[in-house]
Amino acid sequence: MPITILIGAQWGDEGKGRVVDWLASSADIVARYAGGDNAGHTVALDSSVYKLHLVPSGILHSDVVSIMGNGMVINPVNLVREIESLRKLGLEITPERLVISSRAHIITPAHVALDKANETVLGDSKIGTTLRGIGPAYLDKTGRAGIRTGDMLLDVEEFAERLIATIESANARLALQGMETLDPQSAAESYLEAAAVLKPFIKDTSIYLYAALTAGKHIVCEGAQGTLLDIDHGSYPFVTSSSPTAGGALTGLGVGPLFVDRVLGVAKAFSTRVGGGPMPTELEGEIARRLRGSGDNFWDEYGTTTGRPRRCGWLDVVMLRYAVSVNGFSEMMLTKLDILSGLDELKLAVAYEIDGQRHEYPPVNNETLDRATPIYETLPGWHEDISNCRAFSQLPAAALNYIERVASLCAVPINSVSVGPERDQLVLR
């Protein structure tokens, strides 16, 4: 089992962090391949809740190496803070356990300021970003104007000059938009301190991973966000700035496809989305509130990074079917099946009706997708508490029927489901 790629099959927030934690128990390396601290992975373990934003979820296993790949964009100051907070929780984080790609790009204070300014200018048409500077950092990367983590290995004065030049360039853009500018010297200071801390962690991770693969090591590839937020394959422009699909895992880590033997798609048993963009099965009213929860529990539908309430709706099989086609899942996992307990009936969006025609896959244009009316199939619900189930045979017949119907509609087997937030609340076939 050289490489297992874990993919979010929806709009992110599918519960990938706890799935990575589960897969890491039989892995040597967990490698994160995309995104930045706009991600939020929550793992419950022994009555403790770990909220991870940049550090891969494999860090919770003492014998697993965690890799931050070249496809990521990293805020050094926030990464140091996260490392320090995890150390306070008792985790050992050393350069032997956490390796940062020298080719990953840095999120600077300028990127954060530009992100906020851009969303302000867009007003009601804003994308709904996390305001962490992700988009502007990727824009500088593709525009060949970025700073890479490997630059933190340079002489401190040279790194400082590059950082200050980037901030001064951003100030010109901020001034044109009528926004407050940054003090380059003070903005750079905390980054220089963070660079001194992170230097020992930085390596060429593509070479590191190739050596591990040729030695027979098992690698789990961890992404952020989900397929429907992919820069190419999502509901553009309401997307992230990276590629959280199977193809993105390969480019985001610098590994070849022949090492991959498993692509696991993770989807919630219902649909959620944060930020703008179309969501055909979105619900309002009591059922939406029931799916979302009150926000008093970390398991409720509020963003780990932003705290924003998520939009909730019935499971959209049309979107899932599309995610299968884009990623080539070998199997899928359903999370949060326990949240559906107590409902008399459940609905699955099996197709869309658009302008009088049936569609099995989503249209490319958001304007067309906005006109889509879900065609629902209604299934019986169940009222049993399933949080203590650990085998498919223990699940209620209605829950099994729901799982098998989703698998049939997507033409992909579902071999595991989660029935609660704890590490052991998994039901395996």
C-alpha positions as CSV (number, residue, x, y, z in Angstrom):
1,M,0.0,0.0,0.0
2,P,2.4,2.8,-1.1
3,I,0.0,5.8,-1.4
4,T,-3.5,6.3,-0.2
5,I,-5.0,9.6,-1.3
6,L,-7.8,11.0,0.9
7,I,-10.2,13.4,-0.9
8,G,-13.1,15.5,0.3
9,A,-16.0,14.7,-2.0
10,Q,-18.1,17.8,-1.3
11,W,-17.4,21.5,-0.4
12,G,-15.0,20.7,2.3
13,D,-15.6,20.1,6.1
14,E,-16.4,16.4,5.4
15,G,-14.5,15.2,8.5
16,K,-11.3,14.4,6.7
17,G,-9.1,15.1,9.7
18,R,-10.5,12.3,11.8
19,V,-10.3,9.9,8.8
20,V,-6.7,10.8,8.3
21,D,-6.1,10.1,12.0
22,W,-7.7,6.6,11.5
23,L,-5.6,5.9,8.4
24,A,-2.5,7.1,10.1
25,S,-2.6,4.2,12.5
26,S,-1.3,2.0,9.7
27,A,0.8,4.6,7.9
28,D,4.5,5.7,8.0
29,I,3.9,9.2,6.7
30,V,1.0,11.6,6.4
31,A,1.6,14.3,3.7
32,R,-0.5,17.4,3.3
33,Y,-0.6,18.5,-0.3
34,A,-2.7,21.7,-0.7
35,G,-4.2,24.7,1.0
36,G,-3.1,26.7,4.1
37,D,-4.6,27.6,7.4
38,N,-7.9,28.2,5.8
39,A,-8.4,24.5,6.5
40,G,-9.6,23.2,9.9
41,H,-9.3,19.6,10.8
42,T,-10.8,18.5,14.2
43,V,-9.9,15.2,15.8
44,A,-11.3,14.1,19.2
45,L,-9.0,11.8,21.1
46,D,-9.3,10.6,24.7
47,S,-11.6,13.4,25.7
48,S,-9.3,16.0,24.1
49,V,-10.1,17.9,21.0
50,Y,-7.3,18.8,18.6
51,K,-7.9,21.5,16.1
52,L,-5.4,21.5,13.3
53,H,-5.0,24.1,10.6
54,L,-1.6,23.7,9.0
55,V,0.0,20.7,10.7
56,P,-1.1,17.3,9.1
57,S,-3.4,15.2,11.2
58,G,-0.8,12.4,11.4
59,I,1.0,14.4,14.1
60,L,-1.3,12.8,16.6
61,H,0.5,9.5,16.1
62,S,4.0,9.4,17.7
63,D,5.5,7.0,15.1
64,V,4.2,8.9,12.0
65,V,6.1,11.6,10.1
66,S,4.1,14.5,9.0
67,I,4.9,16.3,5.7
68,M,3.8,19.8,4.6
69,G,4.1,19.6,0.8
70,N,5.0,22.0,-1.9
71,G,1.4,22.6,-2.9
72,M,0.7,24.3,0.4
73,V,0.8,28.0,1.2
74,I,2.1,28.5,4.8
75,N,1.9,31.4,7.2
76,P,5.1,31.0,9.2
77,V,3.9,32.9,12.2
78,N,0.6,31.0,12.4
79,L,2.5,27.7,12.0
80,V,4.8,28.5,14.9
81,R,1.8,29.3,17.0
82,E,0.1,26.1,16.1
83,I,3.2,24.1,16.9
84,E,3.5,25.8,20.3
85,S,-0.2,25.1,21.1
86,L,0.2,21.4,20.1
87,R,3.3,21.1,22.3
88,K,1.3,22.5,25.2
89,L,-1.2,19.7,24.7
90,G,1.6,17.2,25.1
91,L,2.6,16.4,21.5
92,E,6.2,16.1,20.5
93,I,7.0,18.1,17.4
94,T,10.5,17.9,16.1
95,P,12.2,18.2,12.7
96,E,12.2,14.4,12.7
97,R,8.4,14.3,13.0
98,L,7.4,17.3,11.0
99,V,9.0,18.1,7.6
100,I,8.2,21.3,5.6
101,S,8.7,21.5,1.9
102,S,11.3,24.0,0.8
103,R,9.1,24.6,-2.3
104,A,5.9,25.6,-0.4
105,H,5.0,29.3,-0.7
106,I,4.8,31.7,2.2
107,I,1.7,33.7,3.1
108,T,3.0,37.2,4.0
109,P,1.2,40.0,5.9
110,A,0.7,41.6,2.5
111,H,-1.4,38.6,1.3
112,V,-3.6,38.8,4.4
113,A,-4.2,42.5,3.9
114,L,-4.9,42.1,0.2
115,D,-7.4,39.2,0.9
116,K,-9.4,41.4,3.2
117,A,-9.2,44.4,0.8
118,N,-10.4,42.3,-2.1
119,E,-13.4,40.9,-0.2
120,T,-14.3,44.4,0.9
121,V,-14.2,45.7,-2.6
122,L,-16.4,42.8,-3.9
123,G,-19.1,43.6,-1.3
124,D,-22.2,41.5,-1.8
125,S,-20.4,39.5,-4.5
126,K,-17.6,38.4,-2.3
127,I,-16.3,34.9,-2.5
128,G,-16.5,34.2,1.2
129,T,-12.8,33.5,1.8
130,T,-11.4,32.8,5.3
131,L,-9.4,36.1,5.0
132,R,-6.2,34.2,5.7
133,G,-4.4,35.4,2.5
134,I,-4.7,32.1,0.7
135,G,-5.8,33.5,-2.7
136,P,-3.3,36.3,-3.0
137,A,-0.5,33.9,-2.0
138,Y,-1.4,31.5,-4.8
139,L,-1.8,34.4,-7.1
140,D,1.8,35.5,-6.4
141,K,2.9,31.9,-6.8
142,T,1.5,31.6,-10.3
143,G,2.6,35.1,-11.1
144,R,6.2,34.1,-10.2
145,A,6.3,36.8,-7.5
146,G,6.1,34.7,-4.4
147,I,8.4,33.8,-1.6
148,R,9.1,30.1,-0.8
149,T,9.8,28.5,2.5
150,G,13.2,27.6,1.2
151,D,14.0,31.3,1.2
152,M,13.9,31.2,5.0
153,L,17.1,29.2,4.8
154,L,18.9,32.2,3.2
155,D,20.8,34.9,5.1
156,V,18.4,36.7,7.4
157,E,19.1,40.0,5.7
158,E,18.4,38.6,2.3
159,F,15.1,37.0,3.4
160,A,14.1,40.3,5.1
161,E,14.7,42.3,2.0
162,R,12.5,40.0,-0.1
163,L,9.8,40.1,2.5
164,I,9.8,43.9,2.8
165,A,9.8,44.3,-1.0
166,T,6.7,42.1,-1.2
167,I,5.0,44.2,1.5
168,E,5.9,47.5,-0.2
169,S,4.5,46.2,-3.5
170,A,1.3,45.3,-1.8
171,N,1.1,48.7,-0.2
172,A,0.9,50.3,-3.6
173,R,-2.2,48.1,-4.4
174,L,-3.8,48.7,-1.0
175,A,-3.4,52.5,-1.4
176,L,-5.1,52.4,-4.8
177,Q,-8.0,50.6,-3.2
178,G,-8.2,53.2,-0.5
179,M,-7.2,50.6,2.2
180,E,-4.9,51.0,5.1
181,T,-1.2,50.1,4.3
182,L,1.3,48.1,6.3
183,D,4.5,49.1,8.1
184,P,6.9,46.9,6.2
185,Q,9.6,46.8,9.0
186,S,7.2,45.8,11.8
187,A,5.2,43.4,9.6
188,A,8.4,41.6,8.7
189,E,9.8,41.3,12.2
190,S,7.5,38.5,13.4
191,Y,8.3,36.6,10.2
192,L,12.0,36.7,10.8
193,E,11.5,35.3,14.3
194,A,9.3,32.5,12.9
195,A,11.9,31.7,10.2
196,A,14.5,31.1,12.8
197,V,12.2,28.6,14.5
198,L,11.2,26.8,11.3
199,K,14.6,26.5,9.6
200,P,15.4,23.0,11.0
201,F,12.1,21.6,9.7
202,I,12.6,22.6,6.0
203,K,13.8,20.0,3.4
204,D,13.2,19.0,-0.2
205,T,10.2,16.8,0.5
206,S,9.8,15.4,-3.0
207,I,13.1,13.7,-2.6
208,Y,12.3,12.7,1.0
209,L,9.0,11.1,-0.2
210,Y,10.6,9.3,-3.2
211,A,13.2,7.7,-0.9
212,A,10.4,6.6,1.5
213,L,8.3,5.2,-1.4
214,T,11.2,3.2,-2.8
215,A,11.8,1.8,0.6
216,G,8.2,0.5,0.8
217,K,6.8,3.1,3.2
218,H,3.1,3.7,3.3
219,I,2.0,7.3,2.7
220,V,-1.4,8.9,3.4
221,C,-2.0,12.0,1.4
222,E,-4.1,14.6,3.2
223,G,-5.9,17.4,1.4
224,A,-7.8,20.5,2.5
225,Q,-11.2,21.7,1.3
226,G,-13.1,19.4,-1.1
227,T,-13.5,18.6,-4.8
228,L,-16.3,21.1,-5.3
229,L,-14.0,23.9,-4.3
230,D,-11.3,22.9,-6.8
231,I,-9.9,25.8,-8.8
232,D,-10.6,23.9,-12.0
233,H,-13.4,21.6,-11.2
234,G,-15.4,23.5,-8.6
235,S,-18.2,26.1,-8.9
236,Y,-15.8,28.8,-10.2
237,P,-15.3,31.5,-9.0
238,F,-16.7,30.4,-5.6
239,V,-13.7,28.0,-5.1
240,T,-10.4,27.8,-3.3
241,S,-7.1,28.7,-5.0
242,S,-5.6,25.2,-5.1
243,S,-6.5,21.7,-6.3
244,P,-7.9,19.5,-3.6
245,T,-8.5,16.6,-6.0
246,A,-6.5,13.4,-6.6
247,G,-4.5,15.1,-9.3
248,G,-3.6,17.9,-6.9
249,A,-2.2,15.4,-4.5
250,L,0.4,14.3,-7.0
251,T,1.5,17.8,-8.0
252,G,1.2,19.1,-4.5
253,L,3.7,16.5,-3.2
254,G,5.9,15.8,-6.2
255,V,5.1,12.1,-6.5
256,G,4.2,9.9,-9.4
257,P,0.9,8.2,-10.1
258,L,2.2,4.6,-10.2
259,F,2.7,4.7,-6.5
260,V,-1.0,5.3,-5.8
261,D,-3.1,2.2,-5.0
262,R,-6.1,3.7,-3.2
263,V,-8.2,6.9,-3.6
264,L,-10.7,7.3,-0.7
265,G,-13.5,9.8,-1.1
266,V,-15.0,11.2,2.1
267,A,-18.5,12.7,2.2
268,K,-20.9,13.7,4.9
269,A,-24.2,11.9,5.0
270,F,-25.8,15.2,4.1
271,S,-24.5,18.4,2.4
272,T,-22.9,21.5,3.9
273,R,-21.1,24.5,2.5
274,V,-19.5,27.7,3.8
275,G,-19.3,30.9,1.9
276,G,-20.9,31.9,-1.4
277,G,-21.8,29.9,-4.4
278,P,-24.7,27.6,-5.6
279,M,-26.0,24.8,-3.3
280,P,-29.0,23.2,-4.9
281,T,-30.1,21.1,-1.9
282,E,-29.7,23.9,0.7
283,L,-32.5,23.8,3.3
284,E,-34.0,26.5,5.5
285,G,-36.0,26.1,8.7
286,E,-36.2,23.3,11.2
287,I,-34.5,20.6,9.3
288,A,-31.5,22.9,8.4
289,R,-31.2,23.8,12.1
290,R,-31.5,20.2,13.1
291,L,-28.6,19.2,10.8
292,R,-26.5,22.2,11.8
293,G,-26.8,21.9,15.5
294,S,-26.7,24.7,18.1
295,G,-23.0,25.4,17.9
296,D,-22.4,24.4,21.5
297,N,-20.6,21.2,20.4
298,F,-17.5,21.0,18.2
299,W,-19.3,18.3,16.2
300,D,-21.9,20.9,15.1
301,E,-21.8,22.6,11.7
302,Y,-19.7,25.6,12.4
303,G,-16.4,26.3,10.7
304,T,-13.3,25.1,12.6
305,T,-11.3,28.1,11.2
306,T,-13.9,30.8,10.9
307,G,-16.6,29.8,13.3
308,R,-19.2,30.6,10.6
309,P,-22.4,28.6,10.5
310,R,-22.4,26.2,7.6
311,R,-25.2,26.0,5.0
312,C,-26.9,22.6,5.3
313,G,-29.0,20.5,3.0
314,W,-29.9,17.0,1.9
315,L,-27.2,14.8,0.4
316,D,-26.5,15.9,-3.2
317,V,-25.7,12.7,-5.1
318,V,-25.4,14.7,-8.4
319,M,-22.4,16.5,-6.9
320,L,-21.0,13.2,-5.4
321,R,-21.3,11.5,-8.7
322,Y,-19.3,14.3,-10.3
323,A,-16.6,14.0,-7.5
324,V,-16.3,10.3,-8.3
325,S,-15.7,11.1,-12.0
326,V,-13.1,13.8,-11.3
327,N,-11.1,11.7,-8.7
328,G,-11.7,8.1,-9.6
329,F,-12.5,7.0,-6.1
330,S,-11.8,3.3,-5.3
331,E,-14.2,3.6,-2.4
332,M,-16.1,6.2,-0.3
333,M,-16.6,6.8,3.4
334,L,-19.7,8.5,4.8
335,T,-19.3,10.6,7.9
336,K,-21.7,12.0,10.5
337,L,-24.3,9.3,9.8
338,D,-25.4,9.6,13.4
339,I,-26.7,13.1,12.8
340,L,-29.5,11.7,10.6
341,S,-30.8,9.5,13.5
342,G,-34.3,10.7,14.6
343,L,-35.6,11.8,11.3
344,D,-38.7,10.1,9.9
345,E,-37.6,10.3,6.3
346,L,-34.5,11.3,4.4
347,K,-34.0,12.7,0.9
348,L,-31.4,12.1,-1.7
349,A,-31.0,14.5,-4.7
350,V,-30.5,11.9,-7.5
351,A,-30.7,14.3,-10.4
352,Y,-31.5,18.0,-11.3
353,E,-34.3,19.3,-13.4
354,I,-33.1,22.4,-15.4
355,D,-35.3,24.1,-17.9
356,G,-37.5,21.0,-18.3
357,Q,-34.6,18.5,-18.7
358,R,-33.1,15.9,-16.4
359,H,-29.4,16.2,-15.6
360,E,-27.3,13.5,-13.9
361,Y,-24.2,15.7,-13.5
362,P,-24.0,19.4,-12.5
363,P,-23.7,22.1,-15.3
364,V,-20.5,24.1,-15.6
365,N,-22.1,27.5,-15.3
366,N,-23.3,28.8,-12.0
367,E,-26.1,30.7,-13.7
368,T,-27.5,27.4,-15.0
369,L,-26.9,25.7,-11.7
370,D,-28.9,28.4,-9.9
371,R,-31.9,27.3,-12.0
372,A,-31.5,23.6,-10.9
373,T,-34.3,22.0,-9.0
374,P,-33.3,18.8,-7.2
375,I,-35.1,15.6,-8.1
376,Y,-35.4,13.9,-4.8
377,E,-35.7,10.2,-3.8
378,T,-37.3,9.7,-0.4
379,L,-36.0,7.0,1.9
380,P,-37.3,5.9,5.4
381,G,-35.3,7.3,8.3
382,W,-34.4,5.6,11.6
383,H,-34.7,6.6,15.3
384,E,-32.2,4.3,16.9
385,D,-29.0,5.6,18.5
386,I,-26.2,4.3,16.3
387,S,-23.3,6.0,18.1
388,N,-22.2,2.6,19.6
389,C,-22.4,0.6,16.4
390,R,-19.0,-0.8,15.2
391,A,-20.1,-3.2,12.5
392,F,-22.5,-2.9,9.5
393,S,-24.6,-5.7,11.0
394,Q,-25.4,-3.5,14.0
395,L,-26.8,-0.7,12.0
396,P,-30.6,-0.3,11.6
397,A,-32.0,-1.6,8.3
398,A,-33.0,1.9,7.3
399,A,-29.4,3.1,7.8
400,L,-28.0,0.3,5.8
401,N,-30.5,1.0,3.0
402,Y,-29.4,4.6,3.0
403,I,-25.7,3.7,2.7
404,E,-26.3,1.1,0.0
405,R,-28.5,3.5,-2.0
406,V,-25.8,6.2,-2.0
407,A,-23.2,3.6,-3.0
408,S,-25.4,2.3,-5.9
409,L,-26.1,5.8,-7.2
410,C,-22.4,6.7,-7.2
411,A,-21.3,3.3,-8.4
412,V,-18.6,3.2,-5.7
413,P,-18.5,1.0,-2.6
414,I,-18.9,2.5,0.8
415,N,-17.0,0.4,3.3
416,S,-16.9,2.7,6.3
417,V,-19.1,5.2,8.1
418,S,-18.6,7.4,11.1
419,V,-21.2,7.5,13.9
420,G,-19.7,10.1,16.2
421,P,-16.7,12.4,16.7
422,E,-14.4,10.0,18.7
423,R,-11.5,8.1,17.1
424,D,-13.2,4.8,17.7
425,Q,-16.7,5.7,16.5
426,L,-16.3,4.1,13.1
427,V,-18.3,1.3,11.5
428,L,-16.3,-0.9,9.2
429,R,-17.6,-3.4,6.7
